[in-house]
Amino acid sequence: MKCMFSGEETSTEEHVLPRWMQKRFGLEKETYNIPNGTTITYKNAKVPAAKEHNARFGKVEERLSRGAASLQEIYLWAFKVHIGLIHRNASLKVDIRSPTSPFFWEVGDFGSEIWLFQRLYQVWSEGGEISPDPFGTVLRFKALTPNPSFDFVHNMQSGTLFFQLGGEVLFIALYDKGALASSNVTALYEYHRSVISAMSVQDQVERALTAQRVWACETAYFLYRAKAGFSFVSGQNSFTAVPSLSRPVSQPSDEQEYATFCRSFGLKLERFGGEVGHLYSNLTPEDISSFASEGSGSETSA
């Protein structure tokens, strides 16, 4: 097995979501949905990681557990979760009932993403400089839910991750070089808060999690439609993204594409409104089962 942090051979493993997080939020027996339509428990989501790198990165996760991690560290941790799930899903078959079924994907298909994570990790671990800081966008909000909770969405298409960790929400965009932080998405999140806060406490419990996911889904799809590559300068102890000369042109919203995109956020697109005005419902277990043969290429918590 090759270490997710360095690419070296190793016989040891690392939890994709740290054990303190599983314990704090009662995730030991909980599952999340994976691209082949089945589920896996968080405690079994492990990937190859050499002890040296596991211990070093564990310091980031310890600071995260205390709410003391920097934005750059939160970014690197989210990138680690993303790369970890790429490795984990590469060990799964499209049809787990068939011995001859191919694996869902090959780790090598994500070579550029893995290289970027390993390079950023190397620079960080050696005390070097990463620019911008954070390298992508890290947004932190007070959760909309009246009670602390846990939620997790991993969207492969846009390179985004969404977490609710107790009373805080984190949204991380891995490849936008921080551009999202200067957009209006914070104002849109606070609009959802104004709507939810006007509801009864019971309605808040039922609808706040959905409202957070709707916001995360629409934000991620905006990024997906405007995605663009980037240039960089990689020094001996630094890694710098080169600013683009122009803003990428956003592609038009597509109904079928967006309906598929919504699935990784646990949402079913009931009405397509073009750029705005969509109507959603929460995916049911029956919906998820019906998508199993399609392979959406994304995950969502169960």
C-alpha positions in Angstrom: 0.0 0.0 0.0 1.2 3.5 -0.7 0.9 6.3 1.9 -1.6 9.0 1.0 0.7 11.7 2.3 4.0 10.7 0.6 3.4 7.9 -1.9 5.9 5.6 -0.1 5.1 2.0 0.7 3.5 1.5 4.1 1.7 -1.2 6.1 -0.2 1.2 8.5 -3.5 3.0 8.1 -5.2 6.3 9.0 -8.9 7.0 9.6 -10.4 9.4 7.0 -12.4 11.0 9.7 -10.4 11.1 13.0 -11.4 8.9 15.9 -12.1 11.9 18.2 -14.7 13.1 15.7 -16.3 9.7 15.4 -16.5 9.5 19.2 -17.7 13.1 19.8 -20.5 12.8 17.3 -21.4 9.1 17.8 -20.2 8.0 14.3 -18.7 4.7 15.2 -21.8 2.8 13.9 -22.9 5.4 11.4 -22.5 5.0 7.7 -22.2 7.2 4.6 -23.2 6.5 1.1 -20.6 5.8 -1.5 -20.6 6.0 -5.3 -21.7 2.4 -6.0 -24.9 3.0 -4.0 -23.9 1.0 -0.9 -22.7 2.3 2.4 -19.6 2.1 4.6 -19.2 2.8 8.3 -17.0 5.8 9.2 -14.9 3.5 11.5 -14.0 1.4 8.5 -13.1 4.3 6.3 -9.3 3.8 6.6 -6.5 4.5 4.1 -2.8 3.8 3.9 -0.7 6.3 5.9 2.9 5.9 7.2 3.2 6.4 11.0 5.5 9.4 10.7 3.0 11.3 8.5 0.0 10.1 10.5 1.5 11.4 13.7 2.6 14.7 12.2 -0.8 15.4 10.6 -2.5 14.3 13.9 -1.4 17.6 15.4 -3.6 19.4 12.9 -6.6 17.2 13.8 -5.9 17.7 17.5 -6.0 21.5 17.0 -9.2 21.1 14.9 -10.8 19.2 17.8 -10.1 22.2 20.1 -11.3 24.8 17.5 -7.7 26.1 17.3 -6.7 25.1 13.8 -5.8 27.9 11.3 -7.7 28.3 8.1 -4.8 26.8 6.2 -4.8 23.8 8.5 -8.5 23.3 8.1 -8.0 23.5 4.3 -5.2 20.8 4.4 -7.4 18.6 6.7 -10.3 18.8 4.3 -8.0 18.0 1.4 -6.7 15.0 3.3 -10.4 13.8 3.7 -10.9 14.3 0.0 -7.8 12.3 -1.0 -8.5 9.7 1.7 -12.0 9.0 0.2 -10.4 8.8 -3.3 -8.1 6.0 -1.9 -10.9 4.3 0.0 -13.3 4.2 -2.9 -10.6 2.9 -5.2 -10.7 -0.3 -3.1 -14.4 -0.8 -3.7 -16.0 -2.7 -6.5 -18.9 -1.4 -8.6 -20.9 -4.5 -7.8 -19.8 -5.9 -4.4 -21.7 -9.1 -5.2 -19.6 -10.0 -8.2 -16.0 -11.2 -7.8 -15.2 -10.1 -11.4 -16.7 -6.6 -11.0 -14.2 -3.8 -11.7 -13.1 -1.4 -9.0 -15.1 1.8 -8.9 -12.1 3.8 -10.0 -8.3 3.8 -10.1 -6.3 6.0 -7.8 -4.1 6.8 -10.8 -7.0 8.6 -12.4 -6.7 11.3 -9.7 -2.9 11.7 -10.1 -2.9 15.5 -10.3 -5.1 16.0 -7.3 -3.0 13.5 -5.2 0.2 15.2 -6.4 -1.1 18.6 -5.3 -2.1 17.4 -1.9 1.2 15.6 -1.3 3.1 18.7 -2.4 1.1 21.1 -0.2 1.5 18.7 2.7 5.3 18.5 2.1 5.7 22.2 2.1 3.5 22.6 5.2 5.3 19.8 7.1 8.7 21.5 6.4 7.5 24.9 7.6 7.4 26.4 4.1 5.1 29.0 2.6 1.9 28.2 0.9 0.1 31.0 -1.0 -2.7 32.0 -1.0 -3.3 31.3 2.7 -5.5 29.3 2.8 -4.8 27.8 -0.6 -8.5 27.4 -1.3 -11.6 28.8 0.3 -12.5 27.9 3.9 -15.8 29.3 5.2 -16.9 29.1 8.8 -20.4 29.8 10.0 -22.6 29.3 13.0 -24.9 26.4 12.2 -28.5 27.1 11.4 -29.7 24.2 13.5 -31.0 25.0 17.0 -29.1 22.0 18.4 -25.5 20.8 17.8 -25.3 18.2 15.1 -23.0 16.4 12.7 -23.3 16.5 8.9 -20.9 15.7 6.1 -21.0 16.0 2.3 -18.2 15.3 -0.1 -18.7 16.4 -3.7 -16.1 15.1 -6.1 -17.3 17.1 -9.1 -16.7 20.5 -7.6 -13.9 19.5 -5.2 -15.9 20.8 -2.2 -16.6 19.4 1.3 -19.3 20.5 3.8 -19.2 19.7 7.5 -21.4 20.5 10.5 -19.3 19.9 13.6 -21.6 20.6 16.5 -22.6 24.3 16.4 -20.2 25.2 13.5 -20.5 24.7 9.7 -17.4 24.4 7.5 -17.4 24.7 3.7 -14.2 24.1 1.9 -13.5 24.6 -1.8 -10.2 22.9 -2.7 -9.3 24.4 -6.1 -10.7 28.0 -6.3 -7.6 29.7 -4.8 -9.8 31.5 -2.3 -12.0 33.2 -4.8 -15.3 32.1 -3.2 -14.5 34.0 0.0 -15.0 37.3 -1.9 -18.3 36.3 -3.4 -21.9 36.8 -2.0 -22.2 33.2 -0.7 -21.9 34.4 2.9 -24.8 36.8 2.4 -26.8 33.9 0.9 -26.1 31.7 3.9 -27.3 34.4 6.3 -30.5 34.8 4.2 -31.2 31.1 5.0 -30.6 32.0 8.7 -33.2 34.8 8.5 -35.8 32.4 7.1 -35.0 29.5 9.5 -34.9 31.8 12.6 -38.4 33.0 11.9 -39.8 29.4 12.2 -40.9 27.6 15.2 -38.2 25.5 17.0 -39.8 22.3 15.8 -39.7 23.5 12.2 -36.2 24.7 12.6 -35.1 21.2 13.7 -36.8 19.7 10.6 -35.7 22.2 8.0 -32.3 23.7 9.1 -30.2 20.8 8.0 -31.9 20.8 4.6 -31.4 24.6 4.3 -27.7 24.2 5.0 -27.4 21.5 2.3 -29.3 23.5 -0.2 -26.9 26.4 0.3 -23.9 24.1 0.1 -25.3 22.4 -3.1 -26.0 25.7 -4.9 -22.6 27.1 -3.8 -20.7 24.0 -5.0 -22.6 23.9 -8.3 -21.7 27.6 -8.9 -18.0 26.6 -8.4 -18.4 23.6 -10.7 -19.8 25.6 -13.6 -17.0 28.2 -13.3 -14.2 25.8 -12.6 -10.8 26.5 -14.3 -7.3 25.3 -14.0 -4.5 27.3 -12.5 -0.7 27.8 -12.9 1.7 27.6 -10.0 5.3 28.2 -8.9 6.8 25.4 -6.8 10.0 26.3 -5.0 12.1 24.2 -2.7 10.2 25.3 0.3 7.2 27.1 -1.1 4.1 26.6 -3.3 2.4 29.6 -4.9 -0.7 29.7 -7.1 -0.3 32.2 -10.0 -3.4 34.5 -10.1 -5.5 34.2 -13.3 -5.5 37.2 -15.6 -9.3 36.9 -16.1 -12.3 35.4 -14.2 -13.6 32.1 -15.6 -16.8 32.2 -17.5 -19.6 30.4 -15.8 -21.3 27.7 -17.9 -25.1 27.8 -18.0 -27.1 25.7 -15.5 -28.3 22.3 -17.0 -31.3 20.6 -15.5 -30.2 17.0 -15.8 -26.7 17.7 -14.8 -27.9 19.7 -11.7 -30.4 16.9 -10.7 -27.5 14.5 -10.6 -25.3 17.0 -8.9 -27.8 17.4 -6.1 -27.7 13.8 -5.1 -24.4 14.0 -3.3 -26.0 16.6 -1.0 -28.9 14.3 -0.2 -31.3 16.4 -2.2 -33.8 15.6 -5.0 -34.4 18.3 -7.5 -38.2 18.6 -7.7 -38.3 21.7 -9.8 -35.6 23.3 -11.9 -35.7 27.1 -11.9 -32.8 27.9 -14.3 -30.3 30.0 -12.3 -32.4 30.4 -9.2 -35.8 29.3 -7.8 -35.2 25.6 -7.6 -37.4 23.3 -5.4 -35.9 20.4 -3.5 -36.9 17.5 -1.3 -34.7 15.2 0.8 -33.6 12.0 -0.8 -35.2 8.8 0.5 -33.5 5.5 0.9 -35.5 4.3 -2.1 -34.2 7.2 -4.2 -30.6 6.3 -3.2 -31.1 2.6 -4.1 -32.5 3.6 -7.5 -29.3 5.6 -8.3 -27.0 2.7 -7.3 -26.6 1.4 -10.9 -25.8 4.9 -12.3 -22.8 5.7 -10.1 -23.0 9.4 -9.3 -19.3 9.8 -8.5 -20.0 11.5 -5.1 -20.8 10.8 -1.5 -23.1 12.1 1.1 -23.6 11.2 4.7 -26.5 8.8 5.6 
